Amino acid sequence: MALALLIGLEITARHYGGVPGPITNQAREVIFPPKPGPLYGGLALMMVVLTWRQRFIAAGAAIGIDAVFVLVRWALDADVPEGQFFGNGALWAMLGCAAFAITRRTGEERVLLLKGVGLGLLLVAGRKTGDTWLLITAKTRPNVLDPYVATADHALGNPSWLAGRILDASGSLVPYVIDLVYAQLAVAAVAVALYQLRNVATERRFPRHHLVRTFLVIGLVGPAFYMIFPVVGPIFAYGPGTSGTGGVEWAVANVWPHTLPSIGVPHPVPYDELTPRNCMPSLHTAWSVSIFIHSRKGPRLLRYAGTFWLVATLSATLGYGYHYGVDLLAGVVFALTVEAALRTYDRGWERSGVRLVAYGTVVFAALLLSYRYLPMRMAAHPWLFGPLVLLATASVIYGYVRTTRAWEPEAAPPAPPALRPEPQPEPA
């Protein structure tokens, strides 16, 4: 199924954009300069199945191969994009482990090693797949629905406008920190995943459920809604745009974040073929929620880090104008529904889990339909629709917490203290 999706995206990318798809881009990184972060993150995930000796060998091989690539490029005076000087070694190390598993291992050991390689490569392929999805949304959805979402966002008090003004007034340190957090979301995911998978090498099996599964499913399913509900975000639709994409010439009005958009009858508006339609739902929010959930069973430092990453990510998505408030609520519901579906699947689709997944799906669909077909009413009656949207999201959160807590094994009561025999008087 994953291979079929990658092939489909490869064909679609070439058809609409005339550019290579995820398979070609991945194959190019065997030789051409890649982005090192995803590749070394994938290598770290793969190494959970290796012994410490094998990990040192794999890491040393990756670094050594990268050193050779860097020297060759330097000798040839090759043009290398900024920040992409190394990374090939990690991919070569993963491919080498796959070849080693096929040629030198058998049975369960081969399967376990190949699962580790597949996990690492899936993390990298997920990034490539996401980039291709974004290209497809820009090429196939010429009109965006930002006026509908911006109008519906009046029910929440236009939080992106408020967060944008707060960020402007906060100096330089706070924006720098939350921008770093926003850009390095995968780093937090790898850290939590490595903690969850820390015992794979000794137990010789993967846990039934872990963060990587949720991350991949969110990344594969979520962009489909970008096609259904194309939205570019406040900074593009109501601001000057960023990074050379979008701009005043495409914006509905240049008012973000200091002037609230006026309430009028919304309609689809045309936009450029470069800016991704990647707002509804907010997948950055969905991923940060999944990191928060999976960090709850870790040590205190990991729990604090998961909470910080969630708060900082939400602040960045709003403060930089990448998302509206209603996008974030949809992202929360989407993440909890995906997480519930995966856990319910592991439990054999038991009734409580199926009810939770069905309820989350209904609430998610109701939110999107409301944003599309009831934005004027939401803006006209914010004291009614604002609390309703928040309560609907809170009800999914409550249902998830209540259902999953019931699934947790009950802790065994502590054993009673051993009775100490009373001292007996010694015979005279």
Legacy VTK file of the C-alpha trace (Angstrom):
# vtk DataFile Version 3.0
C-alpha trace
ASCII
DATASET POLYDATA
POINTS 428 float
0.000 0.000 0.000
2.801 2.425 0.907
4.635 1.541 -2.327
1.474 2.105 -4.369
1.036 5.535 -2.762
4.643 6.502 -3.513
4.280 5.411 -7.147
1.021 7.349 -7.459
2.595 10.486 -6.027
5.603 10.096 -8.337
3.354 9.963 -11.398
1.190 12.849 -10.174
4.174 15.093 -9.403
5.591 14.560 -12.892
2.207 15.115 -14.513
1.215 18.332 -12.723
4.519 19.894 -11.790
6.957 18.330 -14.215
9.253 17.634 -11.252
10.576 14.418 -9.681
8.406 12.715 -7.080
9.350 11.105 -3.740
10.907 7.950 -5.227
13.218 9.841 -7.585
14.187 12.365 -4.919
15.045 9.575 -2.504
17.130 7.737 -5.090
19.004 10.967 -5.951
20.234 11.270 -2.374
22.438 8.228 -2.814
24.789 10.567 -4.718
23.498 14.147 -4.706
23.613 16.439 -1.629
20.620 15.776 0.657
19.165 17.464 3.719
21.038 15.663 6.515
18.449 15.956 9.285
15.842 13.449 8.057
18.494 10.949 6.951
20.360 10.921 10.245
17.034 10.828 12.089
16.117 7.755 10.060
19.507 6.196 10.821
18.955 6.803 14.553
15.587 5.065 14.377
17.036 2.149 12.434
19.728 1.640 15.069
17.170 0.717 17.750
17.368 -2.860 16.418
21.176 -2.999 16.586
23.497 -3.905 19.427
25.784 -1.184 20.767
28.712 -2.593 18.790
26.653 -2.589 15.588
25.481 0.961 16.303
29.041 2.224 16.551
29.899 0.461 13.305
26.848 1.904 11.480
27.441 5.434 12.802
31.141 5.249 11.972
30.383 4.031 8.477
27.886 6.843 7.908
30.310 9.512 9.114
33.190 8.023 7.107
31.165 7.880 3.892
30.014 11.444 4.437
33.631 12.545 4.918
34.525 10.996 1.557
31.590 12.759 -0.147
32.559 16.106 1.384
36.182 15.731 0.253
35.187 14.742 -3.268
32.774 17.668 -3.590
35.396 20.018 -2.244
37.986 18.682 -4.695
35.565 19.035 -7.614
34.385 22.440 -6.385
30.817 21.160 -6.699
27.927 23.536 -6.136
26.278 22.379 -2.900
23.090 23.970 -1.495
23.491 25.611 1.893
23.100 23.172 4.774
23.367 20.095 2.539
27.072 19.292 2.774
26.528 15.810 4.201
23.859 13.183 4.789
24.529 10.608 2.059
26.432 8.464 4.550
23.325 7.881 6.657
21.411 6.615 3.621
24.312 4.390 2.562
24.500 2.969 6.101
20.786 2.100 6.075
21.033 0.489 2.649
24.114 -1.416 3.816
22.203 -2.763 6.828
19.406 -3.897 4.499
21.916 -5.742 2.301
23.516 -7.256 5.418
20.132 -8.472 6.651
19.319 -10.136 3.332
22.706 -11.793 2.812
23.925 -12.572 6.342
20.836 -13.003 8.525
17.942 -15.447 8.503
14.628 -15.942 10.238
13.447 -13.516 12.894
16.794 -11.702 13.022
16.512 -10.833 9.333
12.909 -9.671 9.757
13.783 -7.509 12.768
16.720 -5.840 11.009
14.668 -5.197 7.877
11.910 -3.699 10.024
14.462 -1.326 11.514
15.716 -0.304 8.063
12.135 0.120 6.873
11.341 2.321 9.866
14.281 4.601 9.116
13.548 4.804 5.394
9.842 5.434 6.043
10.722 8.484 8.120
12.740 9.876 5.205
10.141 8.848 2.613
7.426 10.498 4.695
9.222 13.834 4.355
9.522 13.368 0.592
5.884 12.362 0.352
4.813 15.461 2.252
6.811 17.734 -0.062
5.167 16.123 -3.089
1.694 16.469 -1.566
2.301 20.193 -1.023
3.371 20.643 -4.633
0.243 18.845 -5.831
-2.049 21.040 -3.712
-0.523 24.197 -5.201
-0.782 22.946 -8.781
-4.264 21.401 -8.639
-6.149 23.865 -6.398
-5.966 27.307 -8.036
-8.625 28.737 -5.687
-8.327 28.866 -1.899
-11.010 29.069 0.782
-9.264 31.418 3.202
-12.164 33.915 3.335
-14.410 31.153 4.699
-11.925 30.168 7.394
-11.077 33.757 8.319
-14.784 34.523 8.690
-15.364 31.423 10.827
-12.329 32.376 12.906
-14.214 35.443 14.177
-16.068 33.021 16.464
-12.764 32.435 18.283
-11.721 36.077 18.325
-9.212 35.781 15.452
-6.409 34.287 17.600
-3.825 34.410 14.792
-4.118 38.214 14.639
-3.720 38.456 18.427
-0.770 36.035 18.520
0.905 37.857 15.639
0.751 41.175 17.489
2.048 39.578 20.693
4.944 38.033 18.792
5.801 41.370 17.182
5.984 42.971 20.624
7.993 40.189 22.291
11.453 41.148 21.033
13.799 38.818 19.192
14.442 35.899 21.607
10.907 34.476 21.795
10.370 34.456 18.008
13.769 32.807 17.546
12.941 30.016 20.033
9.500 29.193 18.699
10.703 29.361 15.107
13.420 26.843 15.980
10.854 24.585 17.649
8.473 24.867 14.702
11.178 23.988 12.179
12.630 21.106 14.209
9.432 19.220 15.015
10.943 15.998 13.665
13.784 16.241 16.217
11.288 16.043 19.093
9.513 13.162 17.375
12.744 11.194 16.976
13.664 11.825 20.625
10.329 10.486 21.891
10.420 7.561 19.446
13.941 6.591 20.518
12.776 6.495 24.132
9.784 4.323 23.232
11.947 1.958 21.146
14.909 1.833 23.548
14.365 -1.839 24.446
13.923 -3.225 20.922
17.540 -4.413 20.684
17.274 -6.466 23.893
13.685 -7.681 23.568
14.157 -8.379 19.819
10.693 -7.039 19.001
8.965 -3.710 18.460
6.300 -2.433 20.878
2.749 -2.797 19.686
2.267 0.969 19.315
4.713 3.850 19.108
4.938 7.449 17.913
6.386 6.726 14.475
3.196 4.938 13.422
1.035 7.906 14.386
3.407 10.376 12.749
3.399 8.498 9.446
-0.376 8.012 9.327
-0.983 11.709 10.065
1.492 12.643 7.328
-0.040 10.280 4.785
-3.754 10.878 5.454
-3.759 14.531 6.496
-2.738 16.090 3.147
-5.804 14.536 1.512
-7.873 17.144 3.359
-5.687 19.875 1.865
-7.201 18.885 -1.463
-10.738 19.021 -0.066
-10.283 22.269 1.871
-7.436 24.287 0.255
-6.273 27.106 2.550
-2.945 28.970 2.479
-3.050 30.761 5.857
-3.342 34.330 7.200
0.203 35.468 6.363
-0.417 34.661 2.700
-4.108 35.453 2.254
-4.148 38.548 4.492
-0.521 39.614 4.664
2.592 40.223 2.598
3.543 36.558 2.309
6.915 35.089 3.271
9.961 33.455 1.730
9.240 34.807 -1.730
5.933 32.956 -2.103
2.584 34.600 -2.133
2.454 38.332 -1.598
0.284 41.387 -1.648
-0.629 40.829 -5.300
-2.384 37.569 -4.349
-3.686 38.518 -0.900
-7.326 39.281 -0.212
-6.122 42.254 1.855
-2.823 43.225 3.462
-4.144 43.451 7.052
-2.453 40.677 9.075
-1.764 40.953 11.994
-2.641 44.547 12.963
-6.108 44.943 11.430
-8.861 42.344 11.706
-10.382 41.217 8.400
-13.842 42.584 7.725
-16.840 40.278 7.815
-18.289 39.851 4.358
-19.825 37.136 2.248
-16.915 34.695 1.715
-16.043 33.271 -1.662
-13.146 31.264 -3.171
-10.221 33.412 -4.291
-7.428 32.585 -6.773
-3.873 32.162 -5.542
-0.476 31.354 -7.028
0.767 27.886 -8.024
3.689 27.928 -5.574
2.214 28.321 -2.090
1.069 25.035 -0.518
-2.568 24.791 0.522
-1.568 23.179 3.800
-3.666 24.739 6.556
-6.806 22.671 7.070
-6.271 20.830 9.327
-3.042 22.016 10.954
-0.785 18.970 10.738
1.928 20.728 12.758
-0.652 20.873 15.543
-1.602 17.233 14.988
2.028 16.105 15.127
2.788 18.159 18.235
-0.311 16.720 19.941
0.890 13.193 19.127
4.342 14.025 20.548
2.657 15.325 23.707
0.556 12.154 24.056
3.462 9.765 23.561
5.730 11.679 25.929
3.310 11.222 28.847
4.783 7.855 29.876
8.383 8.997 29.699
10.565 10.441 32.435
9.844 13.894 33.819
12.264 15.668 31.470
10.632 14.078 28.413
7.157 15.021 29.666
8.247 18.614 30.169
9.806 18.656 26.701
6.602 17.278 25.128
4.537 19.978 26.820
6.972 22.718 25.799
6.993 21.532 22.190
3.201 21.545 22.050
2.876 25.056 23.480
5.700 26.457 21.339
4.330 24.856 18.162
0.838 26.246 18.742
2.364 29.668 19.430
4.400 29.527 16.222
1.547 28.378 14.002
-0.589 31.296 15.147
2.081 33.925 15.780
3.722 33.547 12.383
0.368 33.579 10.604
0.688 30.059 9.237
-2.714 28.997 10.600
-6.055 30.280 11.800
-7.429 29.276 15.193
-10.041 26.950 13.728
-7.269 25.053 11.884
-5.646 24.188 15.201
-8.867 22.805 16.685
-9.367 20.636 13.616
-5.763 19.444 13.953
-6.296 18.423 17.585
-9.412 16.409 16.741
-7.691 14.837 13.746
-4.653 13.765 15.797
-6.737 12.219 18.582
-8.919 10.374 16.078
-5.901 8.921 14.259
-4.261 7.950 17.556
-7.485 6.320 18.756
-7.877 4.421 15.474
-4.366 2.974 15.665
-4.764 1.915 19.285
-8.223 0.466 18.586
-6.797 -1.526 15.686
-4.181 -2.996 18.035
-6.937 -4.006 20.445
-9.002 -5.813 17.825
-11.499 -2.994 17.194
-13.175 -3.257 20.560
-16.424 -1.380 21.039
-15.213 1.540 23.174
-12.442 2.319 20.702
-14.758 2.114 17.694
-17.164 4.533 19.392
-14.322 6.962 20.054
-13.055 6.805 16.462
-16.574 7.265 15.082
-17.218 10.208 17.389
-13.910 11.872 16.527
-14.641 11.421 12.824
-18.087 12.982 13.174
-16.742 15.964 15.122
-13.909 16.487 12.614
-16.345 16.389 9.694
-18.738 18.736 11.515
-15.953 21.261 12.105
-14.903 21.314 8.461
-18.500 21.548 7.235
-19.204 24.399 9.656
-16.156 26.326 8.484
-17.232 25.882 4.874
-21.006 26.368 5.024
-21.713 28.299 8.250
-18.910 30.894 8.500
-21.256 33.896 8.371
-23.383 32.540 11.196
-20.271 31.694 13.204
-18.979 35.244 12.796
-22.380 36.803 13.559
-22.893 34.761 16.743
-19.402 34.281 18.239
-20.688 33.829 21.797
-22.661 30.796 20.605
-20.405 29.182 18.014
-17.086 29.917 19.730
-17.965 27.908 22.863
-19.624 25.221 20.712
-16.459 24.670 18.667
-14.311 24.617 21.802
-16.691 22.235 23.587
-16.764 19.897 20.589
-12.958 19.745 20.625
-12.885 19.325 24.403
-15.397 16.472 24.186
-13.055 14.541 21.878
-10.153 15.183 24.250
-12.246 14.004 27.209
-13.431 10.918 25.314
-9.870 10.019 24.346
-8.516 10.407 27.881
-11.398 8.459 29.426
-11.265 5.619 26.902
-7.501 5.163 26.892
-7.276 5.289 30.679
-9.733 2.403 30.823
-7.383 0.454 28.555
-4.412 0.857 30.873
-3.649 -2.209 32.991
-4.519 -1.686 36.617
-1.545 -1.468 38.899
-1.230 -4.418 41.240
-1.870 -3.504 44.881
1.288 -3.389 46.996
2.086 -6.583 48.858
1.408 -6.419 52.607
4.493 -6.182 54.769
5.828 -9.490 55.973
4.832 -10.274 59.547
7.727 -10.449 61.900
7.441 -13.151 64.592
7.126 -11.846 68.099
10.155 -12.566 70.285
9.623 -15.520 72.667
11.067 -15.541 76.192
14.046 -17.777 76.512
13.830 -20.617 78.993
15.604 -19.952 82.285
LINES 1 429
428 0 1 2 3 4 5 6 7 8 9 10 11 12 13 14 15 16 17 18 19 20 21 22 23 24 25 26 27 28 29 30 31 32 33 34 35 36 37 38 39 40 41 42 43 44 45 46 47 48 49 50 51 52 53 54 55 56 57 58 59 60 61 62 63 64 65 66 67 68 69 70 71 72 73 74 75 76 77 78 79 80 81 82 83 84 85 86 87 88 89 90 91 92 93 94 95 96 97 98 99 100 101 102 103 104 105 106 107 108 109 110 111 112 113 114 115 116 117 118 119 120 121 122 123 124 125 126 127 128 129 130 131 132 133 134 135 136 137 138 139 140 141 142 143 144 145 146 147 148 149 150 151 152 153 154 155 156 157 158 159 160 161 162 163 164 165 166 167 168 169 170 171 172 173 174 175 176 177 178 179 180 181 182 183 184 185 186 187 188 189 190 191 192 193 194 195 196 197 198 199 200 201 202 203 204 205 206 207 208 209 210 211 212 213 214 215 216 217 218 219 220 221 222 223 224 225 226 227 228 229 230 231 232 233 234 235 236 237 238 239 240 241 242 243 244 245 246 247 248 249 250 251 252 253 254 255 256 257 258 259 260 261 262 263 264 265 266 267 268 269 270 271 272 273 274 275 276 277 278 279 280 281 282 283 284 285 286 287 288 289 290 291 292 293 294 295 296 297 298 299 300 301 302 303 304 305 306 307 308 309 310 311 312 313 314 315 316 317 318 319 320 321 322 323 324 325 326 327 328 329 330 331 332 333 334 335 336 337 338 339 340 341 342 343 344 345 346 347 348 349 350 351 352 353 354 355 356 357 358 359 360 361 362 363 364 365 366 367 368 369 370 371 372 373 374 375 376 377 378 379 380 381 382 383 384 385 386 387 388 389 390 391 392 393 394 395 396 397 398 399 400 401 402 403 404 405 406 407 408 409 410 411 412 413 414 415 416 417 418 419 420 421 422 423 424 425 426 427
